[in-house]
Every structure is written in C-alpha cells, then in structure tokens.
Amino acid sequence: MVDLSVGTPVDPVPSVIQSALAKAADSPGYPLTAGSPALRAAIEAWVRAHCGATGSFGVLPTIGSKELVAWLPTLLGLGPGDEVVIPSICYPTYEIGALLAGCTVVRSDSLVALGPAPHVRLVWVNSPSNPTGRVLPPEHLRKIVDWARERGVVVASDECYLPLGWETSAASILSVCDDGYANVLAVHSLSKRSNMAGYRAGFVAGDPALVDELLAVRKHAGMMVPGPVQAAMVAALSDESHVAQQRERYAGRRRVLRAALSAAGFTIDHSQAGLYLWATRGEDCWATVDWFAARGILVAPGSMYGAGGQRHVRIALTAPDEQIATVPARLA
Ligand SMILES: Cc1ncc(COP(=O)(O)O)c(C=O)c1O
C-alpha cells in the first residue's frame, strides 16, 4: 500500500534538530511550562518574522498542537451552555475539544449567518485548511477578529500549515491585528514544518492575557514540553533552510499526484496550500476510497471531516518519493 491517508511526516528529522535534542539529553530537572528563555525568544522571533506580528504578544510552547486544540475549551474554562464554532469541514479535534469541555459544537463557515450568537465563546479557524487546503484571505480573517471582539469571543487560528503555501500563501491572523492581539490566539506546530511530529512540538502566540491564563492552568496540569524537545525547537525555529528543503519535497510530490489525479478524471478543489489534495469524482467518498484501495493506495474519506466532505477524499503528500512515483501508473 501507498499510505496517503494520515499525513504523517516520512522524511528525516533534520540533523540540526536531532543534534540539539541529543545535546540536551542530560535534562534531570523539570522543564519550564512557559518555555526556556531561549525557546521563548526563538518563538517570539519566528512569530515576528513569519506571522507579521508586531508589538507585544504572549507565547507558550505546547506538546504538539493537537493537545492544545483538544484542551483549549477546557483550559479557557468553557463548559455546558457554551458554543464553539468550527469550520463546516475540518480537522476532527476541534469538535473533540469542544465535546471534552461539554460545549455545544456549531459547524459554520459564516459567522454572520449565525446571527447574534450570544452563547458562542470560541471560534476556530484553520487556514490553510486541513482537509481542503482552502486559504482565508486577510480581509476575511480581520472580519472574524472584529466579529469576535464585538462579542467577547476568543478566536483560535490553527496555522500549522502556514509554511506550506503553493498557489496561495496563507496569512497569519496575527498579521491582521495591528491594533493588538486581544481575543486572538495563533496555534502553530513544528510537526510538518520540521518533521517533528514524533517530538510533539508546537506553540501558541497572541493575546498576552489569554496566554497567561493558559500558562497558569497548564503549569498545574503538568502540560510542559520536555527539556530536550524545547532545545530541539530552538534549533528548528532558528533555521529556515531545512524548511525550504522540505517544502521542495512536498512540492515535487504534489506535482506528481496532481497530474496523476487529473489524468484519472478527478477534480481537485481548493488545495492552494497545505499538505493535502482535496479531490472528487462526484461520487460518495467511500466508493472513491475503495477505488484507490483496489490500486493499493490508501486515502482518507472526506466524510471524516464533516458531512460536507461526503463526495471528496483527502490525499496526503506524505509518502516517500519512490512510492509517490508509482502512483501515476497505479491510477492509469
Ligand atoms: C489542522 C491541524 N491542526 C493540528 C494538528 C496537530 O498537529 P500536531 O499535534 O502534530 O502539532 C494537525 C495534524 O495533522 C492538523 O491537521
């Protein structure tokens, strides 16, 4: 099988990151939940350079970004009666996090369509999107921020695919907040950017008051990033050459897969950025999954991401080049 379903990195962890981890192996003491001074400085510098952030904002490392996505509603003290808005087609953990806190999930791509929405406390956005690869323009992000601030709602922007722009580059929500970061959190991950999914390395940046609140709870909940991983994150955030190299690998795989899918009669929707191709032949996604499986290729059914994905499959760019090279013949 060529596994294009999960989207887990398959290329090596860059050696600069491996050495930083190894050098920090003798770490007998507890790590700082807030992050070491070196890590905090590295995150801040990266956010200024790559998210267009200026002024002062809070930063906090997380144990990968999935744990933050899953626990954010709980960490913010949300619970029954509170509503969490998530995209209509999205990464399943936004829903899981809302349910863990006992909140009600509202799937919507239009906040305006929600009306007054007095019970909404948190809105998730994800650009570039998993699974669709859709990118939200900066003006759209700004409208979301304004809408949320008028109602005292928190906006969490999951930007874990930000470095993977193809036809379009996505903007960070922080870049549209030149009037400060109130109510806004940007969630980042080193899993895809630096092949560090196995290390569990992410961070959140934004509203200093919210970040302080998260830190206070996370300290007592033991949600701290291991010391050697913090050291590895510093190395990863201080080097862009490995990111450029990884992007090239994904760009090459994307070219091969796109051409093979088009030749096989698929339409690729959105997919301007991110780690996936969002493809359809106008049939139920499980029929498409079966069709691929018969050719030795595993893809993810779109229905996993919401009812709106029923006629699409998600195809990840994460298989070794040798395997990707076999796909055109398998689909022909
Ligand atoms: C949209 C989105 N957010 C968050 C994550 C979690 O990534 P990690 O926990 O590896 O940082 C993923 C992983 O695939 C994702 O697709």
PDBQT file of the ligand as one rigid body, heavy atoms in Angstrom, charges set to zero:
ROOT
HETATM    1  C1  LIG A 401      -5.310  21.230  11.273  1.00  0.00    +0.000 C 
HETATM    2  C2  LIG A 401      -4.421  20.512  12.228  1.00  0.00    +0.000 A 
HETATM    3  N1  LIG A 401      -4.203  21.038  13.424  1.00  0.00    +0.000 NA
HETATM    4  C3  LIG A 401      -3.411  20.426  14.323  1.00  0.00    +0.000 A 
HETATM    5  C4  LIG A 401      -2.779  19.246  14.025  1.00  0.00    +0.000 A 
HETATM    6  C5  LIG A 401      -1.945  18.592  15.085  1.00  0.00    +0.000 C 
HETATM    7  O1  LIG A 401      -0.614  18.577  14.771  1.00  0.00    +0.000 OA
HETATM    8  P1  LIG A 401       0.476  18.354  15.879  1.00  0.00    +0.000 P 
HETATM    9  O2  LIG A 401      -0.206  17.879  17.136  1.00  0.00    +0.000 OA
HETATM   10  O3  LIG A 401       1.367  17.319  15.329  1.00  0.00    +0.000 OA
HETATM   11  O4  LIG A 401       1.149  19.660  16.091  1.00  0.00    +0.000 OA
HETATM   12  C6  LIG A 401      -2.970  18.647  12.781  1.00  0.00    +0.000 A 
HETATM   13  C7  LIG A 401      -2.321  17.383  12.457  1.00  0.00    +0.000 C 
HETATM   14  O5  LIG A 401      -2.474  16.784  11.464  1.00  0.00    +0.000 OA
HETATM   15  C8  LIG A 401      -3.807  19.311  11.858  1.00  0.00    +0.000 A 
HETATM   16  O6  LIG A 401      -4.030  18.801  10.651  1.00  0.00    +0.000 OA
ENDROOT
TORSDOF 0
